[in-house]
Amino acid sequence: MSAATVAVKVGATPVRALSALPPRLRRWLLLVGASCVVLASAYQFWLRDSSLVAVENVTVTGLTTKDAERVRATLVSAAHTMTTLHVQQDELEEAIAAYPVVRAVEVETDFPHGLTIHVVEHRPAGLVNGLPVAGDGTILRGLPVEGKLPAIEARGDVQGNRLKDPAALHAARVAGAAPAPLRPRLERIELRGEDGIVVQMREGPELIFGDATHIRAKWIAATRVLADPDAEGATYIDVRLPGRPAAGGLPAATLAPVAPAGEEPTIPQATETTPGGTTVDPATEQLAPPVSTPEAAPAEPQSAPQSAEPAPAPTDSTGAGGASPPPG
């Protein structure tokens, strides 16, 4: 039979295409298809849940919480109901849902009977009323705290597994996104009037974040300003506009005079200095023009001294008013 006769036409049904094949090839394809169906059924309904591949050896890593033993026992118990061919991740996560300190679990099988579960815990970002919290607002009861964490104030009692106070939740988000080198230097995060979220640093300036948007960009801007020698000595760094951070509170050249009794003191409007050396007017948030120093006018060349007034002409001795004739 020619290849054109065996070829499957476009749009032809599978039955017609199969009937166009030689009988011997057709029987072979049917046998292979039936074998695949039998093997797939055996795997789906028997082998993957068979005791031949049952989980027997479970290793749990990554736990540091004080409830580590209970979390480990819960995971091992849930894993023993599974096989290495059928690991149910959702059941493992559901089994430890009562422990909010666990952020995620990662599973690796070791065929035929081994299973390794790595627990990923939340990292404490701050302390709310003495309790460690993660950057997403999860309260981490029982998780040991290593090093110094910034204090975050919350209105009311902290109950449940997550923060309810919006201000405290936003502060926790800012703390959770802080770069690792700066985390030990964070002392307090609070909500302060028009400045919004303010981060107080140990032996460093305050960081004014404003709201809890563009947090990563604001931390990058703050890190760059802190590393700039021109910003050394600043008392605050304003990163509310991360594309144009400003360092302020640098030593002033003059001090405001003390007002007389009964009058309001006059405080000069301060300007903010960006790391590039330009100044920013805080009232308009616009770059201020550079202050030019008036140059002294060039000295005009002095004219020659005026000659003395000429002496009066000698009078005529004869009284005629003319000049006296020269002597004969």
DRENTINU-408203 format. One record per residue (C-alpha): residue number from 0; x, y, z. Coordinates in nm, 3 decimals, always signed. Example, Ala and Ser with C-alpha at 12.3 -4.5 7.8 and 13.67 -1.06 7.14 Angstrom:
REM residues 2
<site><i>0</i><px>+1.230</px><py>-0.450</py><pz>+0.780</pz></site>
<site><i>1</i><px>+1.367</px><py>-0.106</py><pz>+0.714</pz></site>
REM end
This chain:
REM residues 328
<site><i>0</i><px>+0.000</px><py>+0.000</py><pz>+0.000</pz></site>
<site><i>1</i><px>+0.134</px><py>+0.341</py><pz>-0.094</pz></site>
<site><i>2</i><px>+0.209</px><py>+0.611</py><pz>+0.159</pz></site>
<site><i>3</i><px>-0.071</px><py>+0.824</py><pz>+0.019</pz></site>
<site><i>4</i><px>-0.324</px><py>+0.555</py><pz>+0.101</pz></site>
<site><i>5</i><px>-0.200</px><py>+0.521</py><pz>+0.459</pz></site>
<site><i>6</i><px>-0.177</px><py>+0.896</py><pz>+0.521</pz></site>
<site><i>7</i><px>-0.441</px><py>+1.042</py><pz>+0.747</pz></site>
<site><i>8</i><px>-0.644</px><py>+1.309</py><pz>+0.579</pz></site>
<site><i>9</i><px>-0.694</px><py>+1.642</py><pz>+0.744</pz></site>
<site><i>10</i><px>-1.026</px><py>+1.644</py><pz>+0.925</pz></site>
<site><i>11</i><px>-1.066</px><py>+1.266</py><pz>+0.922</pz></site>
<site><i>12</i><px>-1.198</px><py>+1.104</py><pz>+1.243</pz></site>
<site><i>13</i><px>-0.966</px><py>+0.877</py><pz>+1.449</pz></site>
<site><i>14</i><px>-1.178</px><py>+0.573</py><pz>+1.355</pz></site>
<site><i>15</i><px>-1.140</px><py>+0.640</py><pz>+0.986</pz></site>
<site><i>16</i><px>-0.770</px><py>+0.707</py><pz>+1.026</pz></site>
<site><i>17</i><px>-0.726</px><py>+0.379</py><pz>+1.216</pz></site>
<site><i>18</i><px>-0.927</px><py>+0.182</py><pz>+0.964</pz></site>
<site><i>19</i><px>-0.704</px><py>+0.311</py><pz>+0.687</pz></site>
<site><i>20</i><px>-0.402</px><py>+0.142</py><pz>+0.846</pz></site>
<site><i>21</i><px>-0.291</px><py>-0.211</py><pz>+0.759</pz></site>
<site><i>22</i><px>-0.452</px><py>-0.478</py><pz>+0.985</pz></site>
<site><i>23</i><px>-0.123</px><py>-0.584</py><pz>+1.142</pz></site>
<site><i>24</i><px>-0.024</px><py>-0.225</py><pz>+1.232</pz></site>
<site><i>25</i><px>-0.376</px><py>-0.158</py><pz>+1.357</pz></site>
<site><i>26</i><px>-0.363</px><py>-0.455</py><pz>+1.594</pz></site>
<site><i>27</i><px>-0.024</px><py>-0.345</py><pz>+1.725</pz></site>
<site><i>28</i><px>-0.145</px><py>+0.008</py><pz>+1.797</pz></site>
<site><i>29</i><px>-0.455</px><py>-0.121</py><pz>+1.973</pz></site>
<site><i>30</i><px>-0.239</px><py>-0.348</py><pz>+2.191</pz></site>
<site><i>31</i><px>-0.007</px><py>-0.062</py><pz>+2.285</pz></site>
<site><i>32</i><px>-0.301</px><py>+0.168</py><pz>+2.366</pz></site>
<site><i>33</i><px>-0.468</px><py>-0.093</py><pz>+2.583</pz></site>
<site><i>34</i><px>-0.143</px><py>-0.154</py><pz>+2.771</pz></site>
<site><i>35</i><px>-0.106</px><py>+0.218</py><pz>+2.843</pz></site>
<site><i>36</i><px>-0.460</px><py>+0.238</py><pz>+2.977</pz></site>
<site><i>37</i><px>-0.401</px><py>-0.061</py><pz>+3.205</pz></site>
<site><i>38</i><px>-0.072</px><py>+0.078</py><pz>+3.338</pz></site>
<site><i>39</i><px>-0.220</px><py>+0.426</py><pz>+3.398</pz></site>
<site><i>40</i><px>-0.514</px><py>+0.277</py><pz>+3.583</pz></site>
<site><i>41</i><px>-0.286</px><py>+0.059</py><pz>+3.791</pz></site>
<site><i>42</i><px>-0.073</px><py>+0.361</py><pz>+3.887</pz></site>
<site><i>43</i><px>-0.369</px><py>+0.588</py><pz>+3.960</pz></site>
<site><i>44</i><px>-0.581</px><py>+0.348</py><pz>+4.160</pz></site>
<site><i>45</i><px>-0.327</px><py>+0.114</py><pz>+4.315</pz></site>
<site><i>46</i><px>+0.048</px><py>+0.180</py><pz>+4.292</pz></site>
<site><i>47</i><px>+0.070</px><py>+0.545</py><pz>+4.400</pz></site>
<site><i>48</i><px>-0.125</px><py>+0.472</py><pz>+4.718</pz></site>
<site><i>49</i><px>+0.023</px><py>+0.125</py><pz>+4.769</pz></site>
<site><i>50</i><px>+0.221</px><py>+0.021</py><pz>+5.072</pz></site>
<site><i>51</i><px>+0.507</px><py>-0.057</py><pz>+4.833</pz></site>
<site><i>52</i><px>+0.585</px><py>+0.318</py><pz>+4.825</pz></site>
<site><i>53</i><px>+0.450</px><py>+0.420</py><pz>+5.165</pz></site>
<site><i>54</i><px>+0.632</px><py>+0.693</py><pz>+5.356</pz></site>
<site><i>55</i><px>+0.825</px><py>+0.538</py><pz>+5.642</pz></site>
<site><i>56</i><px>+1.122</px><py>+0.768</py><pz>+5.708</pz></site>
<site><i>57</i><px>+1.032</px><py>+1.134</py><pz>+5.770</pz></site>
<site><i>58</i><px>+1.289</px><py>+1.408</py><pz>+5.834</pz></site>
<site><i>59</i><px>+1.175</px><py>+1.755</py><pz>+5.946</pz></site>
<site><i>60</i><px>+1.419</px><py>+2.049</py><pz>+5.933</pz></site>
<site><i>61</i><px>+1.407</px><py>+2.426</py><pz>+5.988</pz></site>
<site><i>62</i><px>+1.215</px><py>+2.440</py><pz>+6.319</pz></site>
<site><i>63</i><px>+1.332</px><py>+2.682</py><pz>+6.588</pz></site>
<site><i>64</i><px>+1.009</px><py>+2.768</py><pz>+6.769</pz></site>
<site><i>65</i><px>+0.947</px><py>+2.648</py><pz>+7.124</pz></site>
<site><i>66</i><px>+0.665</px><py>+2.435</py><pz>+6.977</pz></site>
<site><i>67</i><px>+0.912</px><py>+2.260</py><pz>+6.749</pz></site>
<site><i>68</i><px>+0.845</px><py>+1.913</py><pz>+6.892</pz></site>
<site><i>69</i><px>+0.469</px><py>+1.943</py><pz>+6.852</pz></site>
<site><i>70</i><px>+0.502</px><py>+2.080</py><pz>+6.498</pz></site>
<site><i>71</i><px>+0.743</px><py>+1.800</py><pz>+6.408</pz></site>
<site><i>72</i><px>+0.511</px><py>+1.532</py><pz>+6.551</pz></site>
<site><i>73</i><px>+0.216</px><py>+1.678</py><pz>+6.360</pz></site>
<site><i>74</i><px>+0.404</px><py>+1.675</py><pz>+6.031</pz></site>
<site><i>75</i><px>+0.538</px><py>+1.322</py><pz>+6.080</pz></site>
<site><i>76</i><px>+0.191</px><py>+1.192</py><pz>+6.163</pz></site>
<site><i>77</i><px>+0.043</px><py>+1.351</py><pz>+5.851</pz></site>
<site><i>78</i><px>+0.328</px><py>+1.228</py><pz>+5.629</pz></site>
<site><i>79</i><px>+0.285</px><py>+0.866</py><pz>+5.737</pz></site>
<site><i>80</i><px>-0.058</px><py>+0.862</py><pz>+5.573</pz></site>
<site><i>81</i><px>+0.099</px><py>+0.935</py><pz>+5.234</pz></site>
<site><i>82</i><px>+0.329</px><py>+0.770</py><pz>+4.985</pz></site>
<site><i>83</i><px>+0.632</px><py>+0.899</py><pz>+4.800</pz></site>
<site><i>84</i><px>+0.428</px><py>+0.890</py><pz>+4.479</pz></site>
<site><i>85</i><px>+0.134</px><py>+1.080</py><pz>+4.629</pz></site>
<site><i>86</i><px>+0.244</px><py>+1.360</py><pz>+4.863</pz></site>
<site><i>87</i><px>-0.047</px><py>+1.587</py><pz>+4.951</pz></site>
<site><i>88</i><px>+0.098</px><py>+1.931</py><pz>+5.021</pz></site>
<site><i>89</i><px>-0.234</px><py>+2.083</py><pz>+5.118</pz></site>
<site><i>90</i><px>-0.287</px><py>+1.826</py><pz>+5.391</pz></site>
<site><i>91</i><px>+0.054</px><py>+1.902</py><pz>+5.541</pz></site>
<site><i>92</i><px>-0.023</px><py>+2.275</py><pz>+5.545</pz></site>
<site><i>93</i><px>-0.365</px><py>+2.214</py><pz>+5.695</pz></site>
<site><i>94</i><px>-0.213</px><py>+1.998</py><pz>+5.968</pz></site>
<site><i>95</i><px>+0.007</px><py>+2.285</py><pz>+6.091</pz></site>
<site><i>96</i><px>-0.245</px><py>+2.565</py><pz>+6.038</pz></site>
<site><i>97</i><px>-0.269</px><py>+2.602</py><pz>+6.416</pz></site>
<site><i>98</i><px>+0.096</px><py>+2.717</py><pz>+6.426</pz></site>
<site><i>99</i><px>+0.114</px><py>+3.060</py><pz>+6.257</pz></site>
<site><i>100</i><px>+0.491</px><py>+3.067</py><pz>+6.306</pz></site>
<site><i>101</i><px>+0.519</px><py>+2.832</py><pz>+6.004</pz></site>
<site><i>102</i><px>+0.509</px><py>+3.028</py><pz>+5.679</pz></site>
<site><i>103</i><px>+0.548</px><py>+2.737</py><pz>+5.434</pz></site>
<site><i>104</i><px>+0.664</px><py>+2.376</py><pz>+5.401</pz></site>
<site><i>105</i><px>+0.889</px><py>+2.238</py><pz>+5.128</pz></site>
<site><i>106</i><px>+0.874</px><py>+1.865</py><pz>+5.053</pz></site>
<site><i>107</i><px>+1.132</px><py>+1.640</py><pz>+4.888</pz></site>
<site><i>108</i><px>+1.073</px><py>+1.269</py><pz>+4.832</pz></site>
<site><i>109</i><px>+1.331</px><py>+0.992</py><pz>+4.849</pz></site>
<site><i>110</i><px>+1.184</px><py>+0.695</py><pz>+4.662</pz></site>
<site><i>111</i><px>+1.060</px><py>+0.452</py><pz>+4.774</pz></site>
<site><i>112</i><px>+1.004</px><py>+0.530</py><pz>+5.146</pz></site>
<site><i>113</i><px>+1.183</px><py>+0.856</py><pz>+5.238</pz></site>
<site><i>114</i><px>+1.037</px><py>+1.205</py><pz>+5.280</pz></site>
<site><i>115</i><px>+1.210</px><py>+1.528</py><pz>+5.388</pz></site>
<site><i>116</i><px>+1.001</px><py>+1.827</py><pz>+5.504</pz></site>
<site><i>117</i><px>+1.172</px><py>+2.165</py><pz>+5.538</pz></site>
<site><i>118</i><px>+0.977</px><py>+2.416</py><pz>+5.744</pz></site>
<site><i>119</i><px>+1.008</px><py>+2.784</py><pz>+5.651</pz></site>
<site><i>120</i><px>+0.933</px><py>+3.001</py><pz>+5.954</pz></site>
<site><i>121</i><px>+0.832</px><py>+3.364</py><pz>+5.962</pz></site>
<site><i>122</i><px>+1.118</px><py>+3.602</py><pz>+6.043</pz></site>
<site><i>123</i><px>+1.043</px><py>+3.845</py><pz>+6.327</pz></site>
<site><i>124</i><px>+1.044</px><py>+4.204</py><pz>+6.201</pz></site>
<site><i>125</i><px>+0.941</px><py>+4.396</py><pz>+6.514</pz></site>
<site><i>126</i><px>+0.802</px><py>+4.379</py><pz>+6.865</pz></site>
<site><i>127</i><px>+0.440</px><py>+4.479</py><pz>+6.922</pz></site>
<site><i>128</i><px>+0.366</px><py>+4.506</py><pz>+7.294</pz></site>
<site><i>129</i><px>+0.658</px><py>+4.271</py><pz>+7.353</pz></site>
<site><i>130</i><px>+0.540</px><py>+4.007</py><pz>+7.102</pz></site>
<site><i>131</i><px>+0.741</px><py>+3.938</py><pz>+6.786</pz></site>
<site><i>132</i><px>+0.555</px><py>+3.999</py><pz>+6.461</pz></site>
<site><i>133</i><px>+0.639</px><py>+3.922</py><pz>+6.100</pz></site>
<site><i>134</i><px>+0.638</px><py>+4.171</py><pz>+5.816</pz></site>
<site><i>135</i><px>+0.290</px><py>+4.062</py><pz>+5.706</pz></site>
<site><i>136</i><px>+0.145</px><py>+4.122</py><pz>+6.055</pz></site>
<site><i>137</i><px>+0.152</px><py>+3.760</py><pz>+6.174</pz></site>
<site><i>138</i><px>+0.204</px><py>+3.740</py><pz>+6.551</pz></site>
<site><i>139</i><px>+0.483</px><py>+3.491</py><pz>+6.620</pz></site>
<site><i>140</i><px>+0.408</px><py>+3.364</py><pz>+6.968</pz></site>
<site><i>141</i><px>+0.673</px><py>+3.123</py><pz>+7.089</pz></site>
<site><i>142</i><px>+0.934</px><py>+3.214</py><pz>+6.830</pz></site>
<site><i>143</i><px>+1.268</px><py>+3.302</py><pz>+6.992</pz></site>
<site><i>144</i><px>+1.393</px><py>+3.654</py><pz>+6.921</pz></site>
<site><i>145</i><px>+1.758</px><py>+3.697</py><pz>+6.829</pz></site>
<site><i>146</i><px>+1.914</px><py>+4.040</py><pz>+6.831</pz></site>
<site><i>147</i><px>+1.737</px><py>+4.374</py><pz>+6.856</pz></site>
<site><i>148</i><px>+1.401</px><py>+4.443</py><pz>+6.697</pz></site>
<site><i>149</i><px>+1.227</px><py>+4.780</py><pz>+6.656</pz></site>
<site><i>150</i><px>+0.939</px><py>+4.854</py><pz>+6.889</pz></site>
<site><i>151</i><px>+0.596</px><py>+4.905</py><pz>+6.730</pz></site>
<site><i>152</i><px>+0.302</px><py>+5.045</py><pz>+6.921</pz></site>
<site><i>153</i><px>-0.047</px><py>+4.906</py><pz>+6.868</pz></site>
<site><i>154</i><px>-0.374</px><py>+5.046</py><pz>+6.997</pz></site>
<site><i>155</i><px>-0.548</px><py>+4.801</py><pz>+7.227</pz></site>
<site><i>156</i><px>-0.450</px><py>+4.447</py><pz>+7.321</pz></site>
<site><i>157</i><px>-0.282</px><py>+4.221</py><pz>+7.069</pz></site>
<site><i>158</i><px>-0.504</px><py>+3.918</py><pz>+7.025</pz></site>
<site><i>159</i><px>-0.535</px><py>+3.640</py><pz>+6.772</pz></site>
<site><i>160</i><px>-0.271</px><py>+3.548</py><pz>+6.518</pz></site>
<site><i>161</i><px>-0.258</px><py>+3.876</py><pz>+6.320</pz></site>
<site><i>162</i><px>-0.239</px><py>+4.247</py><pz>+6.392</pz></site>
<site><i>163</i><px>-0.569</px><py>+4.430</py><pz>+6.374</pz></site>
<site><i>164</i><px>-0.444</px><py>+4.788</py><pz>+6.416</pz></site>
<site><i>165</i><px>-0.382</px><py>+4.936</py><pz>+6.064</pz></site>
<site><i>166</i><px>-0.105</px><py>+5.168</py><pz>+6.185</pz></site>
<site><i>167</i><px>+0.081</px><py>+4.882</py><pz>+6.353</pz></site>
<site><i>168</i><px>+0.029</px><py>+4.662</py><pz>+6.047</pz></site>
<site><i>169</i><px>+0.180</px><py>+4.926</py><pz>+5.816</pz></site>
<site><i>170</i><px>+0.474</px><py>+4.974</py><pz>+6.054</pz></site>
<site><i>171</i><px>+0.533</px><py>+4.597</py><pz>+6.052</pz></site>
<site><i>172</i><px>+0.542</px><py>+4.601</py><pz>+5.671</pz></site>
<site><i>173</i><px>+0.807</px><py>+4.873</py><pz>+5.676</pz></site>
<site><i>174</i><px>+1.013</px><py>+4.681</py><pz>+5.933</pz></site>
<site><i>175</i><px>+0.984</px><py>+4.357</py><pz>+5.739</pz></site>
<site><i>176</i><px>+1.122</px><py>+4.515</py><pz>+5.421</pz></site>
<site><i>177</i><px>+1.427</px><py>+4.670</py><pz>+5.590</pz></site>
<site><i>178</i><px>+1.765</px><py>+4.566</py><pz>+5.442</pz></site>
<site><i>179</i><px>+1.952</px><py>+4.313</py><pz>+5.655</pz></site>
<site><i>180</i><px>+2.245</px><py>+4.548</py><pz>+5.740</pz></site>
<site><i>181</i><px>+2.005</px><py>+4.811</py><pz>+5.879</pz></site>
<site><i>182</i><px>+1.779</px><py>+4.584</py><pz>+6.087</pz></site>
<site><i>183</i><px>+1.992</px><py>+4.592</py><pz>+6.405</pz></site>
<site><i>184</i><px>+1.993</px><py>+4.974</py><pz>+6.392</pz></site>
<site><i>185</i><px>+1.613</px><py>+5.015</py><pz>+6.392</pz></site>
<site><i>186</i><px>+1.489</px><py>+5.127</py><pz>+6.733</pz></site>
<site><i>187</i><px>+1.124</px><py>+5.231</py><pz>+6.694</pz></site>
<site><i>188</i><px>+0.863</px><py>+5.266</py><pz>+6.419</pz></site>
<site><i>189</i><px>+0.566</px><py>+5.493</py><pz>+6.484</pz></site>
<site><i>190</i><px>+0.295</px><py>+5.695</py><pz>+6.314</pz></site>
<site><i>191</i><px>+0.359</px><py>+6.065</py><pz>+6.362</pz></site>
<site><i>192</i><px>+0.113</px><py>+6.326</py><pz>+6.235</pz></site>
<site><i>193</i><px>+0.174</px><py>+6.461</py><pz>+5.887</pz></site>
<site><i>194</i><px>+0.506</px><py>+6.276</py><pz>+5.859</pz></site>
<site><i>195</i><px>+0.325</px><py>+5.943</py><pz>+5.859</pz></site>
<site><i>196</i><px>+0.544</px><py>+5.641</py><pz>+5.932</pz></site>
<site><i>197</i><px>+0.872</px><py>+5.742</py><pz>+6.097</pz></site>
<site><i>198</i><px>+1.158</px><py>+5.500</py><pz>+6.165</pz></site>
<site><i>199</i><px>+1.386</px><py>+5.595</py><pz>+6.452</pz></site>
<site><i>200</i><px>+1.739</px><py>+5.458</py><pz>+6.421</pz></site>
<site><i>201</i><px>+1.998</px><py>+5.392</py><pz>+6.688</pz></site>
<site><i>202</i><px>+2.276</px><py>+5.649</py><pz>+6.654</pz></site>
<site><i>203</i><px>+2.136</px><py>+5.773</py><pz>+6.327</pz></site>
<site><i>204</i><px>+1.877</px><py>+6.000</py><pz>+6.169</pz></site>
<site><i>205</i><px>+1.503</px><py>+5.946</py><pz>+6.157</pz></site>
<site><i>206</i><px>+1.363</px><py>+5.805</py><pz>+5.835</pz></site>
<site><i>207</i><px>+1.035</px><py>+5.964</py><pz>+5.724</pz></site>
<site><i>208</i><px>+0.842</px><py>+5.713</py><pz>+5.510</pz></site>
<site><i>209</i><px>+0.502</px><py>+5.881</py><pz>+5.491</pz></site>
<site><i>210</i><px>+0.268</px><py>+5.598</py><pz>+5.391</pz></site>
<site><i>211</i><px>+0.330</px><py>+5.227</py><pz>+5.341</pz></site>
<site><i>212</i><px>+0.356</px><py>+5.240</py><pz>+4.961</pz></site>
<site><i>213</i><px>+0.674</px><py>+5.184</py><pz>+4.753</pz></site>
<site><i>214</i><px>+0.846</px><py>+5.052</py><pz>+5.067</pz></site>
<site><i>215</i><px>+1.131</px><py>+4.881</py><pz>+4.885</pz></site>
<site><i>216</i><px>+1.213</px><py>+5.192</py><pz>+4.680</pz></site>
<site><i>217</i><px>+1.209</px><py>+5.405</py><pz>+4.995</pz></site>
<site><i>218</i><px>+1.449</px><py>+5.172</py><pz>+5.175</pz></site>
<site><i>219</i><px>+1.685</px><py>+5.182</py><pz>+4.876</pz></site>
<site><i>220</i><px>+1.675</px><py>+5.563</py><pz>+4.878</pz></site>
<site><i>221</i><px>+1.738</px><py>+5.575</py><pz>+5.254</pz></site>
<site><i>222</i><px>+2.033</px><py>+5.338</py><pz>+5.224</pz></site>
<site><i>223</i><px>+2.195</px><py>+5.550</py><pz>+4.954</pz></site>
<site><i>224</i><px>+2.156</px><py>+5.870</py><pz>+5.154</pz></site>
<site><i>225</i><px>+2.298</px><py>+5.706</py><pz>+5.468</pz></site>
<site><i>226</i><px>+2.603</px><py>+5.600</py><pz>+5.268</pz></site>
<site><i>227</i><px>+2.656</px><py>+5.949</py><pz>+5.125</pz></site>
<site><i>228</i><px>+2.923</px><py>+6.152</py><pz>+5.313</pz></site>
<site><i>229</i><px>+2.735</px><py>+6.474</py><pz>+5.231</pz></site>
<site><i>230</i><px>+2.445</px><py>+6.359</py><pz>+5.452</pz></site>
<site><i>231</i><px>+2.661</px><py>+6.296</py><pz>+5.758</pz></site>
<site><i>232</i><px>+2.519</px><py>+6.472</py><pz>+6.061</pz></site>
<site><i>233</i><px>+2.162</px><py>+6.490</py><pz>+5.931</pz></site>
<site><i>234</i><px>+1.889</px><py>+6.442</py><pz>+6.188</pz></site>
<site><i>235</i><px>+1.630</px><py>+6.308</py><pz>+5.945</pz></site>
<site><i>236</i><px>+1.603</px><py>+6.166</py><pz>+5.595</pz></site>
<site><i>237</i><px>+1.279</px><py>+6.223</py><pz>+5.407</pz></site>
<site><i>238</i><px>+1.206</px><py>+5.942</py><pz>+5.159</pz></site>
<site><i>239</i><px>+0.839</px><py>+6.012</py><pz>+5.100</pz></site>
<site><i>240</i><px>+0.945</px><py>+6.082</py><pz>+4.742</pz></site>
<site><i>241</i><px>+1.195</px><py>+5.797</py><pz>+4.690</pz></site>
<site><i>242</i><px>+1.314</px><py>+5.942</py><pz>+4.363</pz></site>
<site><i>243</i><px>+1.419</px><py>+6.261</py><pz>+4.542</pz></site>
<site><i>244</i><px>+1.523</px><py>+6.188</py><pz>+4.902</pz></site>
<site><i>245</i><px>+1.628</px><py>+6.478</py><pz>+5.124</pz></site>
<site><i>246</i><px>+1.853</px><py>+6.491</py><pz>+5.427</pz></site>
<site><i>247</i><px>+1.764</px><py>+6.764</py><pz>+5.674</pz></site>
<site><i>248</i><px>+1.858</px><py>+6.896</py><pz>+6.015</pz></site>
<site><i>249</i><px>+2.218</px><py>+6.962</py><pz>+5.923</pz></site>
<site><i>250</i><px>+2.400</px><py>+7.216</py><pz>+6.146</pz></site>
<site><i>251</i><px>+2.269</px><py>+7.568</py><pz>+6.073</pz></site>
<site><i>252</i><px>+2.502</px><py>+7.859</py><pz>+6.007</pz></site>
<site><i>253</i><px>+2.306</px><py>+8.094</py><pz>+6.235</pz></site>
<site><i>254</i><px>+2.066</px><py>+8.058</py><pz>+6.524</pz></site>
<site><i>255</i><px>+1.725</px><py>+8.223</py><pz>+6.545</pz></site>
<site><i>256</i><px>+1.729</px><py>+8.527</py><pz>+6.776</pz></site>
<site><i>257</i><px>+1.531</px><py>+8.514</py><pz>+7.096</pz></site>
<site><i>258</i><px>+1.212</px><py>+8.720</py><pz>+7.065</pz></site>
<site><i>259</i><px>+1.129</px><py>+8.984</py><pz>+7.329</pz></site>
<site><i>260</i><px>+0.880</px><py>+8.897</py><pz>+7.598</pz></site>
<site><i>261</i><px>+0.523</px><py>+8.891</py><pz>+7.472</pz></site>
<site><i>262</i><px>+0.616</px><py>+8.837</py><pz>+7.106</pz></site>
<site><i>263</i><px>+0.623</px><py>+8.520</py><pz>+6.905</pz></site>
<site><i>264</i><px>+0.972</px><py>+8.397</py><pz>+6.820</pz></site>
<site><i>265</i><px>+1.061</px><py>+8.418</py><pz>+6.454</pz></site>
<site><i>266</i><px>+1.196</px><py>+8.089</py><pz>+6.323</pz></site>
<site><i>267</i><px>+1.367</px><py>+8.103</py><pz>+5.986</pz></site>
<site><i>268</i><px>+1.240</px><py>+7.863</py><pz>+5.724</pz></site>
<site><i>269</i><px>+1.483</px><py>+7.571</py><pz>+5.702</pz></site>
<site><i>270</i><px>+1.589</px><py>+7.415</py><pz>+5.380</pz></site>
<site><i>271</i><px>+1.672</px><py>+7.053</py><pz>+5.315</pz></site>
<site><i>272</i><px>+1.994</px><py>+6.943</py><pz>+5.156</pz></site>
<site><i>273</i><px>+1.996</px><py>+6.660</py><pz>+4.909</pz></site>
<site><i>274</i><px>+2.301</px><py>+6.434</py><pz>+4.880</pz></site>
<site><i>275</i><px>+2.401</px><py>+6.617</py><pz>+4.563</pz></site>
<site><i>276</i><px>+2.442</px><py>+6.945</py><pz>+4.749</pz></site>
<site><i>277</i><px>+2.130</px><py>+7.120</py><pz>+4.617</pz></site>
<site><i>278</i><px>+1.863</px><py>+7.249</py><pz>+4.849</pz></site>
<site><i>279</i><px>+1.494</px><py>+7.161</py><pz>+4.858</pz></site>
<site><i>280</i><px>+1.226</px><py>+7.396</py><pz>+4.984</pz></site>
<site><i>281</i><px>+1.010</px><py>+7.182</py><pz>+5.219</pz></site>
<site><i>282</i><px>+0.706</px><py>+7.404</py><pz>+5.166</pz></site>
<site><i>283</i><px>+0.693</px><py>+7.356</py><pz>+4.789</pz></site>
<site><i>284</i><px>+0.908</px><py>+7.042</py><pz>+4.754</pz></site>
<site><i>285</i><px>+1.089</px><py>+7.215</py><pz>+4.469</pz></site>
<site><i>286</i><px>+1.458</px><py>+7.254</py><pz>+4.415</pz></site>
<site><i>287</i><px>+1.566</px><py>+7.596</py><pz>+4.535</pz></site>
<site><i>288</i><px>+1.790</px><py>+7.802</py><pz>+4.304</pz></site>
<site><i>289</i><px>+2.150</px><py>+7.825</py><pz>+4.413</pz></site>
<site><i>290</i><px>+2.225</px><py>+8.127</py><pz>+4.626</pz></site>
<site><i>291</i><px>+2.462</px><py>+8.356</py><pz>+4.441</pz></site>
<site><i>292</i><px>+2.697</px><py>+8.582</py><pz>+4.630</pz></site>
<site><i>293</i><px>+2.688</px><py>+8.938</py><pz>+4.494</pz></site>
<site><i>294</i><px>+3.021</px><py>+9.034</py><pz>+4.356</pz></site>
<site><i>295</i><px>+3.182</px><py>+9.364</py><pz>+4.451</pz></site>
<site><i>296</i><px>+3.162</px><py>+9.628</py><pz>+4.181</pz></site>
<site><i>297</i><px>+3.499</px><py>+9.695</py><pz>+4.023</pz></site>
<site><i>298</i><px>+3.662</px><py>+10.012</py><pz>+4.150</pz></site>
<site><i>299</i><px>+3.648</px><py>+10.295</py><pz>+3.904</pz></site>
<site><i>300</i><px>+3.983</px><py>+10.437</py><pz>+3.808</pz></site>
<site><i>301</i><px>+4.053</px><py>+10.761</py><pz>+3.985</pz></site>
<site><i>302</i><px>+4.089</px><py>+11.064</py><pz>+3.760</pz></site>
<site><i>303</i><px>+4.393</px><py>+11.286</py><pz>+3.772</pz></site>
<site><i>304</i><px>+4.377</px><py>+11.545</py><pz>+4.049</pz></site>
<site><i>305</i><px>+4.227</px><py>+11.876</py><pz>+3.947</pz></site>
<site><i>306</i><px>+4.486</px><py>+12.149</py><pz>+3.900</pz></site>
<site><i>307</i><px>+4.475</px><py>+12.441</py><pz>+4.134</pz></site>
<site><i>308</i><px>+4.271</px><py>+12.741</py><pz>+4.031</pz></site>
<site><i>309</i><px>+4.488</px><py>+12.969</py><pz>+3.811</pz></site>
<site><i>310</i><px>+4.625</px><py>+13.281</py><pz>+3.973</pz></site>
<site><i>311</i><px>+4.466</px><py>+13.610</py><pz>+3.863</pz></site>
<site><i>312</i><px>+4.642</px><py>+13.801</py><pz>+3.588</pz></site>
<site><i>313</i><px>+4.855</px><py>+14.098</py><pz>+3.705</pz></site>
<site><i>314</i><px>+4.677</px><py>+14.431</py><pz>+3.683</pz></site>
<site><i>315</i><px>+4.799</px><py>+14.727</py><pz>+3.471</pz></site>
<site><i>316</i><px>+4.993</px><py>+14.974</py><pz>+3.674</pz></site>
<site><i>317</i><px>+4.862</px><py>+15.257</py><pz>+3.453</pz></site>
<site><i>318</i><px>+4.497</px><py>+15.164</py><pz>+3.516</pz></site>
<site><i>319</i><px>+4.419</px><py>+15.105</py><pz>+3.145</pz></site>
<site><i>320</i><px>+4.337</px><py>+14.743</py><pz>+3.210</pz></site>
<site><i>321</i><px>+4.571</px><py>+14.622</py><pz>+2.934</pz></site>
<site><i>322</i><px>+4.880</px><py>+14.426</py><pz>+2.972</pz></site>
<site><i>323</i><px>+5.187</px><py>+14.621</py><pz>+3.065</pz></site>
<site><i>324</i><px>+5.428</px><py>+14.664</py><pz>+2.777</pz></site>
<site><i>325</i><px>+5.739</px><py>+14.467</py><pz>+2.793</pz></site>
<site><i>326</i><px>+6.029</px><py>+14.651</py><pz>+2.934</pz></site>
<site><i>327</i><px>+6.224</px><py>+14.846</py><pz>+2.679</pz></site>
REM end
